[in-house]
Amino acid sequence: MCSPFSQAEWRAINIAAQGLLSPPVDVPACISQLGYVQIDSIQVAARAHQHILHSRMPDYVPNALEQALADKSIFEYWSHAASFLPMADYRFSLPRKLTLKNGGRHWFEKDSREMQMVRDRICADGPLKASDFEHKGHTSGPWWDWKPAKKALEQLFMEGELMVVRRDGFQKVFDLTERVLPVGVDQSVPTEDEYARYLIGRFLDAQGHGSLKEMTYLRSGLKATVTTALNSMVEAGELGCFKQHAELRYFRPGLQPQTMPDKVWLLNPFDNLLIQRARLKQWFDFDYQIEVYVPESKRRFGYYCLGILWQDSFIGRVDVKADREKGMLRLKHLTLEPAALAADGSLKPFLDPLMEAVGAFCRFNGLKRWKLEAASDVRLKRHFSRQVWI
């Protein structure tokens, strides 16, 4: 069970599978390639889901995602987190929905009476959002302090009775599922084996190779079923496997590593390539943690750090903030990794592609200039000593 490729070749396979080398043709194709795109509300710069798509599609414009949702080629639901998913995968959202409908717990206790009232209102009035429901009590705060109607909407959504038709601002607008689903969408509940093979296939298509732990990431109670499916697929020749980092890893036969371009990508903290931190450390030697949830006094690198991928190596991270009043992207602190340095201590030749990547990200955020405010290496500060207009 020796590995058929080197560590660097596996990285290249992973990066290619992530759609970073060949831009997908459109938003539905990109989300299908990745399997999901995580949704996040933080808006220090472009939101996570917009940024993830931009990283793979240089010509991406934000309303393309809204159009894909309106066209019903994608839908919003839960993967390991809130995500946009391919509509072709709708039936594989049903196991979670049925579990919750049959008494499984998500965030809070069900209020059947409130859920019925909310359902009846949407049935009569059409698509609605939480703010369309009156509530005399406190209406803001964390999720456990949501008003009853919002809890009911979310529970109905998680159970599959409602779907998101669009977002107003960042608020979900819900309608009855039967009024949202396109005609002909497969609504049959997958068997345990079908679901296991779906998880395996989606993961390998998006990541190139993976372990049981990675394929079942944040999905409880599935390891036995997925293990059985993996063994069956290896025996049938559908998958190859090898042992590395003390675990079995699986891949589809016929993989070929691509040559990496001289390019820099600025990747979002919730990007599909970064999201599994242990995998990132094992294969890219990049020890990454988002510090949004870390007290300010304990942050090492910054509130919202983007990973800086150059060719097949993470050479650093940069804490960013879009200052929209000044029309400027602030690079609050750029920290280099050891991979950024040559054996003699000089900087590897990534400065020009880094400048191109920052400029593209700046334009994507609708900003006119960017400025490096601080860096771990004085040579960077000297190189980018002034604000850069684009």
Rosetta blueprint (number, residue, H / E / L):
1 M L
2 C L
3 S L
4 P L
5 F L
6 S L
7 Q H
8 A H
9 E H
10 W H
11 R H
12 A H
13 I H
14 N H
15 I H
16 A H
17 A H
18 Q L
19 G L
20 L L
21 L L
22 S L
23 P L
24 P L
25 V L
26 D L
27 V H
28 P H
29 A H
30 C H
31 I H
32 S H
33 Q H
34 L H
35 G L
36 Y L
37 V E
38 Q E
39 I L
40 D L
41 S L
42 I L
43 Q L
44 V L
45 A L
46 A L
47 R L
48 A H
49 H H
50 Q H
51 H H
52 I H
53 L H
54 H H
55 S H
56 R H
57 M L
58 P L
59 D L
60 Y L
61 V L
62 P L
63 N H
64 A H
65 L H
66 E H
67 Q H
68 A H
69 L H
70 A H
71 D L
72 K L
73 S L
74 I E
75 F E
76 E E
77 Y E
78 W E
79 S L
80 H L
81 A L
82 A E
83 S E
84 F E
85 L E
86 P E
87 M H
88 A H
89 D H
90 Y H
91 R H
92 F H
93 S H
94 L H
95 P H
96 R H
97 K H
98 L H
99 T H
100 L H
101 K H
102 N L
103 G L
104 G L
105 R L
106 H L
107 W L
108 F L
109 E L
110 K L
111 D L
112 S H
113 R H
114 E H
115 M H
116 Q H
117 M H
118 V H
119 R H
120 D H
121 R H
122 I H
123 C H
124 A H
125 D H
126 G L
127 P L
128 L E
129 K L
130 A H
131 S H
132 D H
133 F L
134 E L
135 H L
136 K L
137 G L
138 H L
139 T L
140 S L
141 G L
142 P L
143 W H
144 W H
145 D H
146 W L
147 K L
148 P H
149 A H
150 K H
151 K H
152 A H
153 L H
154 E H
155 Q H
156 L H
157 F H
158 M H
159 E H
160 G L
161 E L
162 L E
163 M E
164 V E
165 V E
166 R E
167 R E
168 D E
169 G L
170 F L
171 Q E
172 K E
173 V E
174 F E
175 D E
176 L E
177 T H
178 E H
179 R H
180 V H
181 L L
182 P L
183 V L
184 G L
185 V L
186 D L
187 Q L
188 S L
189 V L
190 P L
191 T L
192 E H
193 D H
194 E H
195 Y H
196 A H
197 R H
198 Y H
199 L H
200 I H
201 G H
202 R H
203 F H
204 L H
205 D H
206 A H
207 Q H
208 G L
209 H L
210 G E
211 S L
212 L H
213 K H
214 E H
215 M H
216 T L
217 Y L
218 L L
219 R L
220 S L
221 G L
222 L L
223 K H
224 A H
225 T H
226 V H
227 T H
228 T H
229 A H
230 L H
231 N H
232 S H
233 M H
234 V H
235 E H
236 A L
237 G L
238 E L
239 L L
240 G E
241 C E
242 F E
243 K E
244 Q E
245 H L
246 A L
247 E E
248 L E
249 R E
250 Y E
251 F E
252 R L
253 P L
254 G L
255 L L
256 Q L
257 P L
258 Q L
259 T L
260 M L
261 P L
262 D L
263 K L
264 V E
265 W E
266 L E
267 L E
268 N L
269 P L
270 F L
271 D L
272 N L
273 L L
274 L L
275 I L
276 Q L
277 R H
278 A H
279 R H
280 L H
281 K H
282 Q H
283 W H
284 F H
285 D L
286 F L
287 D L
288 Y L
289 Q L
290 I L
291 E L
292 V L
293 Y L
294 V L
295 P L
296 E H
297 S H
298 K H
299 R L
300 R L
301 F L
302 G L
303 Y L
304 Y L
305 C E
306 L E
307 G E
308 I E
309 L E
310 W E
311 Q L
312 D L
313 S E
314 F E
315 I E
316 G E
317 R E
318 V E
319 D E
320 V E
321 K E
322 A E
323 D E
324 R L
325 E L
326 K L
327 G L
328 M E
329 L E
330 R E
331 L E
332 K E
333 H E
334 L E
335 T E
336 L E
337 E L
338 P H
339 A H
340 A H
341 L E
342 A L
343 A L
344 D L
345 G L
346 S L
347 L E
348 K L
349 P L
350 F L
351 L H
352 D H
353 P H
354 L H
355 M H
356 E H
357 A H
358 V H
359 G H
360 A H
361 F H
362 C H
363 R H
364 F H
365 N L
366 G L
367 L L
368 K L
369 R E
370 W E
371 K E
372 L E
373 E L
374 A L
375 A E
376 S L
377 D L
378 V H
379 R H
380 L H
381 K H
382 R H
383 H H
384 F L
385 S L
386 R L
387 Q L
388 V E
389 W E
390 I L
